[in-house]
Amino acid sequence: MTGFTSYMPRALNEARAAALRGEIPVGAVITDPQGRVIAASGNRTRENHDPTAHAEIEVIRAACAAARSERLPGYRLWVTLEPCPMCAAAISAARIATLYYGADDPRMGGVRHGARVFDHPQCHHRPETHDGIAAEESRNLLRDFFAARR
């Protein structure tokens, strides 16, 4: 793939920043069709007192506001952890073209595990999906975060 740029390092930085705020370390970055970073964030559920403030939702909201549209065709989303069913549904609703994610989430995932939202017959849009991007580093961030809390 000529000219491919991974934005997972930026998503990992957002995950680290989330951990420093006491949030579960998940980070996300969204790029427009030209490859420009439109938004980057980590989880903010505790900070915002909002169970929907996952990193993916935060960047989708920001990108939709910037695009002045509820749809983001051609946009790419980079996230350090497999999206949960809520986030997978939001990705589909926003018509995001491509999803890249790091670590699998067998317990709460909604893409490859659990609900498998994009495989559901009622799913209106299925993004191209690539998993395992910087998966080990993403897993290590989560493992270390939870180990420190025990």
Buried (B, 14 or more C-beta within 10 A) or exposed (E): EEEEEEBBBBBBBBBBBBBEEEBBBBBBBBBBEEEEBBBBBBBBBBEEEEEEBBBBBBBBBBBBEEBEEEEBEEBBBBBBBBBBBBBBBBBBBBBBBBBBBBBBBEEBBBBBBBBBBBEBEEBEBEBEBEBBBBBEBBBEBBEEBEEEEE
